[in-house]
Every structure is written in structure tokens, then in C-alpha cells.
């Protein structure tokens, strides 16, 4: 880390806004509004969209509801397999049987903890997917609050928030809300809180007259706790730690890292203690068990000579994240020969022109507004905020890419939820640099349209 990066301000003065154009008009309107009312509007919009885009919400995979029920009964193991009655789980994947009628789930437990009050009230009938939709709407508000600390241009903050909420697979995760997607939603909540606390601590640092060093470091410590909590929902988020080395209170990278690191260690140690108490091992053995039993015997899915987490998976996984294309049934299926081609065929259930690939699709196709981060990365990489966010995105992406599976069945690339809060920082800075012009608006709008198409197909196909 060079001194020029570590001492540069996390945020920097922005050029004056244009007097004309869509960005200038939007900025004037937003400056007239209380940000709180914008937050309320964003919450209502996201809640209506998330709930309305998947009204059935069957919650077919509800591992965390069963886990929360087990916690309420004083045990870590869920009842399994349950094949009769109104609530079944004999079809569950990703479980580690420990007896004839008990099993453990391998996922970090925070989502189950979040569901505890709901399961206490409604038992196994709790719809975790509905909770995910509500919490997803909260995340949209948290994104808005975070981006108000990233840029003074409210137009950029709003467009960045709309992109996150409706132009990324955060929409798909929140509206579906089954086991794996609920974990993403919960982890994102923690990340938004952590990033915002670090930004506030960073901004408070220079105001020595009103902020004591202890108070500033306390905020950085709290940011670390929230960041560590994210790992108790999605393990790979913990490698996003470089952000809190570059951004936060303390005055130097060492103090920032120490304060956030001490905070992050607390929930991580609790997670390790939970694993040790429930399995006898620091790292949950279910992952290796599932890889050996379910996946290694299928060489068409994994390389039997590689580990479940292996750097050799990165090239093929990166191909899914960056280059995977949708399916083209209208051209590939002989039964669809002669069918008309048009916009309507994008939604034709029998012979669609395009259909999402359940193995995943390129981020550049599903969320093209991520491209807005490129100018910022090229021109402002010495800014602490840019460097920290970029390194967090890169580290989390690499950790996910080493995993043998990239998230099937899904629309887009669901693992991108792990780094989306950090990436939203870069996108908002890119929008601010472009002054919320037509290019920014167009790419955000295109991202929203593509994700609306993906959500429609996900619900239609029963994913």
C-alpha cells in the first residue's frame, strides 16, 4: 500500500453539476426532498416489486426455517427426513444426516437466527421467502443511505440504489428467498451497515472538534462487527476485509484495520465456536461430505481430483460470471422451426427466442451498468474508497470462483450478491463522474429490464 493511497481522502470533491440535462433536473428535484422521504418511497417500491413479482412464494427449500425451529427446541440438528404431514423436508439437498431422524445443515446460522421470532410465532409454516422480500426492501433503503455517504450527488446515489435494487440479481434473490438466496439477502444487510458505518467513521475523522478519536474508532469497531456478522450468513464475504483497511476511522490504515479487525473477529469466533460445539470441528464437515457424496461421483459436474474449493476452478467459473450466454431454444430446437421472432418471443414459454441458462449468465449481460465502474477504476484508483471497494470486490469474487459450483439453479450470477454492496459504491461513483447523464440512465434502465425478464423466467420455470 503506497502512502499516496493510504493518505488520500476516501471521498473527494466532485465537479460542479451540469446546468442542463437529466442529471441536473433530477439533482434539483432530489435536493428539494428530504432523503428520508426518498427512503420511504424506495422501501415501498422495492417491497411491492419484490412481493408482487413472486406472489406464490412456495419457499420449497426452507432449510433455515427448520434450523430456527431446531434452535427453539434447544438443538442444532433438524428433524430429517420428514416425509409426512403439512411440512416435509425429505427432498432437501445439502444436509448431513447424523442419525435416522436428525441432520445438520452446513450453512452459517445467521439467517436462521433472523427467522427465530417468526418461527416462534408461526412454526414450520413460516414463509422465509416473504421475510427475504421484506429484508430485501430494507437493503434497498440501506443502499440509499450508504450511497449518500459515497457521493454528494443525490442523483448518482438514487440511480446507484435503483441499479442495486432492480438492476442486479439482488431482485432475484429477494423475490425468491429460498435457502441460498435468503443467506445472500441477510449477508447484504450486514455489509451495507458495515460499509456505511465505516464511511461515517471516515468522514468524522477530520472533525476533531466534534468527534473524539475514541468515538471514531468505536464506529470502525462497530463496522467490523457488522462485517464479521455478514460472514455468519455467507462465508466468502469475510475476504472483503481490504475495504476496512482503506476506509474508516482511525487516521491510518493500521488503526482502521485494527479497529475493524477486532470487531470482525467477534462474530467469526462465535461462528467457529458454534461449529465446534455442534460438530466437534471448527469448519463444518458437511461441505466435504456433500462434495464427496453428491458431486464427486459426477465428473460431468466437477473434477474428482480437485477439492471443493480449488483455484483450478477459477477459469471455468469466470467463464460463467463474465461470458455465459442465455439459451436460444428458438434456434436450437427443431420443434421451434418457423416460429415468429420478435419481442414477444422473449416470453414465449414453448419456443422463446432467449431463455436464461440455469447454470448462470454473464454479469455484463444481466447488469450492464456495472460497466459504469470502469472509468472510476481507471482514473481514481488512488482514492482510498475506490481502492478499498475494488479490492473487496476482487477478493470476494476470487473466493467464490474457486468454489466447485457457481450457484445452479439461478438467473444471472447469484454469487455476485456477495460483493454487490461494494460494487454499488463503484457504480455510484461512476454515475457521479458522468453526472447522471443519459449513458448512466440508459445502462441502469437496461439492467432493470434484463433483470425483470430474468425474474419472470425464474418464476415461470419454477426455479
C-alpha positions in Angstrom: 0.0 0.0 0.0 1.6 3.3 -1.1 1.5 6.4 1.1 -0.3 8.2 -1.7 -3.2 5.8 -1.4 -3.3 5.4 2.3 -3.3 9.2 3.0 -5.6 10.3 0.1 -9.2 11.2 1.1 -11.8 8.4 0.9 -14.1 10.9 -0.7 -13.1 13.8 -2.9 -14.7 17.0 -4.2 -16.8 16.4 -7.2 -17.0 18.7 -10.3 -20.0 21.1 -10.4 -23.2 19.6 -11.8 -24.4 20.4 -15.3 -26.9 23.2 -15.6 -28.9 21.2 -18.1 -29.7 17.6 -18.8 -31.4 14.7 -17.0 -28.9 14.7 -14.2 -29.3 18.4 -13.4 -33.1 18.1 -13.4 -33.0 15.0 -11.2 -30.5 16.6 -8.8 -32.6 19.7 -8.3 -35.7 17.6 -7.6 -33.8 15.5 -5.1 -32.3 18.4 -3.3 -35.8 19.7 -2.6 -36.8 16.4 -0.9 -35.9 15.1 2.5 -33.7 12.0 2.0 -36.0 10.2 4.5 -39.0 10.5 2.2 -36.9 9.1 -0.7 -36.0 6.2 1.6 -39.7 5.6 2.3 -40.5 5.7 -1.4 -37.7 3.3 -2.2 -38.8 0.8 0.6 -42.4 0.8 -0.7 -41.4 0.4 -4.3 -39.0 -2.4 -3.5 -41.5 -4.2 -1.3 -44.2 -4.0 -3.9 -41.9 -5.2 -6.6 -40.3 -8.0 -4.6 -43.6 -9.3 -3.2 -45.5 -8.8 -6.4 -43.0 -10.4 -8.8 -43.4 -13.8 -7.0 -46.8 -13.8 -5.2 -46.9 -17.6 -4.6 -43.5 -17.8 -2.8 -43.7 -21.6 -2.2 -40.5 -21.5 -0.3 -39.7 -25.0 -1.4 -36.3 -25.0 0.2 -36.6 -23.6 3.7 -33.7 -25.1 5.5 -33.4 -22.0 7.7 -37.0 -22.3 8.9 -36.2 -25.9 10.1 -33.0 -24.7 11.6 -34.7 -21.9 13.5 -37.3 -24.4 14.8 -34.4 -26.7 16.0 -32.8 -23.8 17.8 -36.2 -23.0 19.5 -36.2 -26.7 20.7 -32.7 -26.5 22.1 -30.8 -28.4 19.5 -28.7 -27.7 16.4 -29.9 -30.7 14.3 -33.1 -30.5 12.3 -35.7 -33.3 12.1 -34.9 -35.2 8.9 -36.2 -36.8 6.8 -39.8 -35.7 7.4 -42.0 -37.2 4.7 -45.5 -36.8 6.1 -47.7 -34.1 7.4 -48.1 -30.5 6.2 -44.4 -29.8 6.4 -41.9 -32.1 4.6 -38.2 -31.9 4.1 -37.3 -35.4 2.8 -36.4 -33.8 -0.6 -33.8 -31.5 0.9 -30.4 -31.2 -0.7 -27.4 -30.0 1.3 -27.9 -31.8 4.6 -25.6 -34.0 6.6 -27.5 -36.9 8.2 -26.3 -37.6 11.8 -28.9 -40.2 12.8 -32.0 -41.9 11.5 -34.2 -38.8 12.2 -31.8 -35.9 12.6 -29.5 -34.0 10.2 -27.4 -30.9 10.2 -27.4 -28.2 7.5 -24.0 -26.8 6.6 -24.9 -23.1 6.1 -23.8 -20.4 8.6 -26.7 -19.9 11.1 -27.4 -16.1 11.0 -30.4 -16.4 8.6 -31.9 -18.9 11.0 -31.3 -16.5 13.9 -33.1 -13.8 11.9 -36.1 -16.1 11.4 -36.3 -17.1 15.1 -39.1 -14.6 16.1 -41.2 -15.6 13.0 -40.8 -19.3 13.6 -41.6 -18.8 17.3 -44.9 -17.2 16.1 -45.8 -19.4 13.1 -43.7 -22.5 13.5 -42.7 -24.5 10.4 -45.4 -22.7 8.5 -43.2 -19.6 8.5 -42.6 -18.3 5.0 -38.9 -17.4 4.9 -39.2 -16.2 1.3 -41.6 -13.4 2.5 -39.1 -12.4 5.1 -36.4 -12.3 2.4 -38.6 -10.0 0.3 -39.1 -7.6 3.2 -35.5 -7.6 4.2 -34.5 -7.2 0.6 -36.6 -4.0 0.6 -34.8 -2.8 3.7 -31.5 -3.5 1.8 -32.6 -1.1 -0.9 -33.0 1.6 1.8 -29.7 0.8 3.3 -28.1 1.1 -0.1 -29.5 4.6 -0.5 -28.2 5.5 3.0 -24.8 4.2 2.1 -24.5 5.9 -1.2 -25.4 9.3 0.3 -22.1 8.9 2.1 -20.3 7.9 -1.1 -21.3 10.9 -3.2 -22.8 14.3 -2.5 -24.8 14.0 -5.8 -28.2 12.6 -4.8 -29.0 11.8 -8.4 -26.0 9.4 -8.5 -27.0 7.9 -5.2 -30.5 7.3 -6.4 -29.5 5.8 -9.7 -27.0 3.6 -7.9 -29.7 2.5 -5.5 -32.2 1.7 -8.3 -29.4 -0.2 -10.0 -28.7 -2.3 -7.0 -32.3 -2.9 -6.1 -33.7 -3.7 -9.5 -30.8 -4.0 -11.9 -28.8 -6.7 -10.2 -29.6 -10.2 -9.0 -30.5 -8.7 -5.6 -34.0 -8.5 -7.0 -34.0 -12.2 -7.9 -32.6 -13.2 -4.5 -35.1 -11.1 -2.5 -38.2 -12.2 -4.5 -37.3 -15.9 -4.4 -35.9 -16.1 -0.8 -35.2 -19.8 -0.7 -32.3 -21.1 1.4 -29.3 -19.9 -0.6 -30.9 -16.6 -1.6 -32.1 -15.8 1.9 -28.5 -16.1 3.0 -27.4 -13.6 0.4 -30.1 -11.1 1.5 -29.1 -11.4 5.2 -25.4 -11.0 4.4 -26.1 -8.0 2.2 -27.9 -6.3 5.1 -24.8 -6.7 7.3 -22.5 -5.5 4.6 -24.5 -2.3 3.9 -24.5 -1.5 7.6 -20.7 -2.2 7.9 -19.8 -0.1 4.9 -22.0 2.8 6.0 -20.5 2.8 9.5 -17.0 2.8 8.0 -17.9 5.7 5.7 -19.3 7.7 8.6 -16.2 7.0 10.7 -14.0 8.1 7.9 -15.9 11.3 7.4 -15.9 12.0 11.1 -12.1 11.7 11.4 -11.2 15.2 10.3 -13.9 16.8 12.6 -11.7 16.6 15.7 -13.7 19.4 17.4 -16.9 17.3 17.5 -15.6 13.8 17.2 -13.2 12.2 19.7 -10.7 9.6 18.4 -12.3 7.0 20.7 -15.7 7.7 19.2 -14.3 7.4 15.7 -12.6 4.2 16.4 -15.8 3.0 18.1 -17.6 3.4 14.8 -14.9 1.5 13.0 -15.1 -1.3 15.6 -18.9 -1.4 15.1 -18.4 -1.6 11.3 -16.1 -4.6 11.9 -18.8 -6.3 14.0 -21.4 -5.8 11.2 -18.8 -7.0 8.6 -18.0 -10.1 10.6 -21.7 -10.8 11.0 -22.0 -11.0 7.2 -19.7 -14.0 7.3 -22.1 -15.8 9.6 -24.6 -15.7 6.7 -22.2 -16.0 3.7 -18.7 -17.2 4.5 -16.9 -15.7 1.5 -17.8 -12.1 2.4 -15.1 -12.1 5.0 -12.4 -11.8 2.4 -13.8 -8.3 1.6 -11.7 -7.1 4.6 -9.4 -4.9 2.5 -12.2 -2.3 2.3 -11.9 -1.6 6.0 -8.2 -1.2 5.8 -8.6 1.6 3.3 -11.9 3.2 4.6 -12.9 4.1 8.1 -11.9 6.0 11.2 -8.6 6.0 12.9 -6.3 8.2 10.8 -4.0 5.5 9.5 -4.5 2.2 7.7 -3.2 0.3 10.7 -5.7 1.8 13.1 -8.5 1.3 10.7 -7.5 -2.3 10.2 -7.1 -3.0 13.9 -10.4 -1.5 15.0 -12.4 -3.2 12.3 -10.5 -6.4 12.7 -11.1 -6.7 16.4 -14.8 -6.1 15.7 -15.0 -8.7 12.9 -13.2 -11.3 15.0 -16.1 -11.4 17.5 -18.9 -12.9 15.2 -16.3 -15.0 13.4 -15.2 -16.6 16.7 -18.8 -17.1 17.6 -19.3 -19.0 14.3 -16.3 -21.1 14.9 -17.5 -21.8 18.4 -20.9 -22.8 17.1 -19.3 -25.2 14.6 -17.1 -26.7 17.3 -20.0 -27.2 19.7 -22.3 -28.7 17.2 -19.9 -30.8 15.0 -16.7 -31.1 17.0 -14.8 -29.3 14.3 -14.0 -25.7 13.6 -15.1 -25.9 10.0 -18.4 -27.6 9.3 -17.8 -31.1 7.9 -21.0 -31.1 5.8 -19.3 -29.3 3.0 -16.7 -32.0 2.4 -19.3 -34.7 3.0 -21.7 -33.3 0.3 -18.8 -32.8 -2.1 -17.7 -36.4 -1.7 -21.2 -38.0 -1.7 -23.3 -35.8 -4.1 -20.8 -34.2 -6.5 -17.5 -36.1 -6.8 -19.3 -39.2 -8.3 -20.5 -36.9 -11.2 -17.4 -36.0 -13.2 -19.6 -34.0 -15.7 -20.2 -31.5 -12.8 -16.8 -31.5 -11.0 -13.3 -32.7 -11.4 -13.0 -35.6 -9.0 -9.3 -34.9 -8.4 -9.9 -31.3 -7.2 -11.0 -30.1 -3.8 -14.4 -28.4 -3.2 -12.5 -25.0 -3.0 -9.8 -25.1 -5.6 -8.1 -22.3 -7.6 -8.2 -24.6 -10.7 -12.0 -23.9 -10.9 -11.4 -20.2 -11.4 -11.1 -20.2 -15.2 -14.3 -22.1 -15.9 -16.2 -20.3 -13.1 -15.0 -16.9 -14.5 -16.4 -18.0 -17.9 -19.9 -18.3 -16.2 -19.5 -15.0 -14.4 -18.3 -12.9 -17.3 -19.1 -14.7 -20.6 -22.0 -17.2 -20.2 -24.8 -16.6 -22.7 -28.6 -17.3 -22.5 -30.0 -20.3 -24.2 -31.6 -19.9 -27.7 -34.3 -22.5 -27.9 -35.9 -20.9 -30.9 -32.8 -21.7 -33.0 -31.6 -24.8 -31.3 -34.9 -26.8 -31.0 -36.1 -28.3 -34.3 -39.7 -28.2 -32.9 -39.5 -24.4 -32.9 -38.5 -24.1 -36.6 -40.7 -21.5 -38.3 -41.8 -19.8 -35.1 -42.0 -15.9 -35.4 -39.2 -13.9 -34.0 -40.0 -10.7 -32.1 -40.0 -9.1 -28.6 -43.0 -11.4 -27.7 -40.8 -14.4 -28.3 -38.6 -13.4 -25.4 -41.6 -14.5 -23.1 -42.8 -17.5 -25.2 -42.8 -20.4 -22.8 -42.8 -23.0 -25.6 -40.3 -21.5 -28.1 -38.6 -18.5 -26.7 -36.0 -16.6 -28.6 -33.9 -16.4 -25.5 -34.2 -18.1 -22.1 -31.9 -17.8 -19.0 -29.3 -20.6 -18.6 -29.8 -22.2 -15.2 -26.1 -22.6 -14.8 -25.7 -18.8 -14.8 -25.2 -15.8 -17.1 -22.7 -13.1 -17.6 -22.8 -10.1 -15.3 -22.1 -7.9 -18.3 -25.4 -9.1 -19.8 -27.6 -9.2 -16.8 -26.3 -6.0 -15.1 -24.5 -3.9 -17.8 -24.5 -0.8 -15.5 -21.6 -2.5 -13.7 -19.6 -1.1 -16.7 -20.0 2.4 -15.2 -17.4 1.4 -12.6 -14.6 1.1 -15.2 -13.8 4.9 -15.6 -13.6 5.2 -11.8 -11.2 2.3 -11.6 -9.0 3.6 -14.3 -8.9 7.3 -13.2 -9.5 7.3 -9.4 -7.8 4.1 -8.3 -5.6 6.1 -5.9 -8.6 7.2 -3.8 -8.9 5.0 -0.7 -12.6 4.4 -1.3 -12.1 3.2 -4.8 -9.1 1.0 -3.9 -10.9 -0.5 -0.9 -14.1 -1.2 -2.8 -12.3 -2.6 -5.8 -10.1 -4.9 -3.7 -13.1 -6.2 -1.8 -15.0 -7.0 -5.0 -11.9 -8.8 -6.4 -11.2 -10.8 -3.3 -14.8 -12.0 -2.8 -15.2 -12.8 -6.5 -12.0 -14.9 -6.5 -13.1 -16.7 -3.3 -16.5 -17.5 -5.0 -14.9 -18.5 -8.3 -12.8 -21.2 -6.5 -15.9 -23.0 -5.5 -16.8 -26.1 -7.5 -20.4 -24.9 -8.0 -21.4 -21.5 -9.2 -25.0 -21.4 -7.9 -27.2 -23.6 -10.1 -30.2 -23.1 -10.5 -30.3 -19.4 -10.9 -30.8 -16.3 -13.0 -27.6 -14.4 -13.7 -24.7 -15.0 -11.3 -26.1 -15.2 -7.8 -22.7 -15.2 -6.1 -22.4 -11.6 -7.2 -24.7 -10.7 -4.3 -21.7 -11.3 -2.1 -19.8 -8.3 -3.5 -22.7 -6.2 -4.8 -22.7 -3.7 -1.9 -19.0 -2.9 -2.5 -19.6 -2.8 -6.3 -22.5 -0.4 -5.8 -20.0 2.1 -4.3 -18.0 2.0 -7.6 -21.1 2.2 -9.8 -22.4 5.2 -7.9 -19.0 7.0 -8.2 -19.1 6.2 -11.9 -22.6 7.7 -12.2 -21.4 10.8 -10.3 -18.4 11.2 -12.6 -20.8 11.1 -15.6 -23.2 13.5 -13.8 -26.1 11.1 -14.0 -26.3 11.6 -17.8 -28.1 9.6 -20.4 -25.5 6.9 -20.6 -25.9 6.2 -16.8 -29.6 6.3 -17.0 -29.7 4.1 -20.1 -27.4 1.4 -18.6 -29.4 1.4 -15.3 -32.7 1.1 -17.2 -31.3 -1.7 -19.4 -30.1 -3.6 -16.3 -33.6 -3.3 -14.8 -35.3 -4.6 -17.9 -32.9 -7.6 -18.2 -33.5 -8.5 -14.5 -37.2 -8.1 -14.9 -37.0 -10.6 -17.8 -34.9 -12.9 -15.6 -37.3 -12.7 -12.7 -40.2 -13.5 -14.9 -38.5 -16.6 -16.3 -37.3 -17.8 -12.9 -40.9 -17.7 -11.5 -42.3 -19.2 -14.7 -39.9 -22.1 -14.7 -40.3 -22.7 -11.0 -36.7 -22.1 -10.2 
